[in-house]
Amino acid sequence: MDKLIIKGGMPLIGKIKVSNAKNATLPILAACLLTDKPCQINQVPMLQDIKTMIGLLKALGVQVNFKNSTVDICAGHNMTLEAPYDIVRKMRASYYVLGPLLARFHKAKVYLPGGCSIGPRPIDLHIKGMESLGAQMNIEHGFIDAQTDKLQGANILLEGNFGPSVGATANVMMAATLAQGTTTIIGAALEPEIVDLGNFLKAMGAQIQGLGSSQISITGVKQLNGTEWTPIPDRIEAGTFACVAVASQGIIEIENCEPKHLEAVVLTLKEMSCSITHAENSIIVKTNGRPKPVSITTAPYPGFPTDLQAQFMAALTIADGTSHITEKIFKSRFLHALELNRMGADIAIDDNKAIINGKEKLSGAKVMASDLRASAALVIAGLCAEGETEISRIYHLDRGYESLEQKLTGLGAKIERVASRN
Ligand code: EPZ
């Protein structure tokens, strides 16, 4: 297993380019199952989760060619309708094949995704959505066996206890594109990745209205066509680089980002005393000494994203005062806090709340990554800590950040990947 060695403590300055969004690309790749015509997805990030999704599609019988950041994909007629456990267990987003398979082939067998280190991740809303469209969903022996004679449009309330579900909105929207009649999702997710998926489906010929609002209507069509698409830039990667600027007290121009997807993040950065300059496809984050402390509550889009909670916590460990973070989406997503404390941070966790007493400095230490965004938080902490930080289990990082060490090296970071036997 590889490790990252970081020698921190210096301001990082320069330009860094964001890749396109993993969380938009994953459902878009699954949506290609909805047609037997070829699709081409451009500027796809080379990430482990993307390779897992491609592996899953290939296991289903889809022809996929991933070369030079372009995915050529064609889901013909000779398909296997079972998503194998060995692939599903690696990535929760594997359940994105459920909606498209049911819509086009009226049948799907998908192993249940397990738990994960960010807390319980139920799939009741996915099941409710498919049942509302007329699918029979049998759950036994650890898999969902779904079938239907035909999917029929319906009004579906998808909001759960923690607000709208990104995954369930995507799955139901994909399934409804080929259902008979009109489906209205009430309590739909507003995330830009959902809008991007919806626009991709529209480019395939789907009839969808209300994208970006909490009510999305989909009128089923008989078939969809192939199309070509470039997913949106990754707003979470952009936010991660903003935290690198804050923690290292540097100046970073973040290229290939969509400022309007980052409004809550930019407002928070300004409260932390950063100066932000917007251009059409980039933002410049300039820090002015140690950040000011802030209070953050995670929320569905357009609120502050849970996927940036860990990275902001890392940046706030050196704030000039006490910050508060309340995690409302995945209530126990705090494993990074204990590792940050090993680097000299002062973070106390009480249920879904974190209190971060800012320190002047962190000090490098050996730490272990527990999930994708927690890994990014440790990298940020390592970049601002004095001395050497060694981060193990960085395979989590490779699931969602493309060429992170190379990109950070371009800003002057001293960061190196080393192979390790344990
Ligand atoms: C997506 O996960 C993202 N994953 C996550 O990104 C992100 O953290 C999350 O949305 C929230 O923004 C992908 O896009 C692949 P949800 P998803 O369904 O769709 C509850 C990352 O780091 N819920 O919107 O699985 C759920 O427990 C990650 O890139 C139910 O109760 O999240 C949570 O509290 C990890 N029942 C809330 O809804 C359900 O059936 C939101 O989850 C489904 C979800």
Boltz pocket constraint, residues with backbone or C-beta under 6 A from the ligand:
constraints:
  - pocket:
      binder: B
      contacts: [[A, 22], [A, 23], [A, 24], [A, 26], [A, 92], [A, 93], [A, 120], [A, 121], [A, 122], [A, 123], [A, 124], [A, 125], [A, 126], [A, 127], [A, 160], [A, 161], [A, 162], [A, 163], [A, 164], [A, 165], [A, 166], [A, 167], [A, 168], [A, 306], [A, 307], [A, 328], [A, 329], [A, 330], [A, 372], [A, 373], [A, 400]]
      max_distance: 6.0
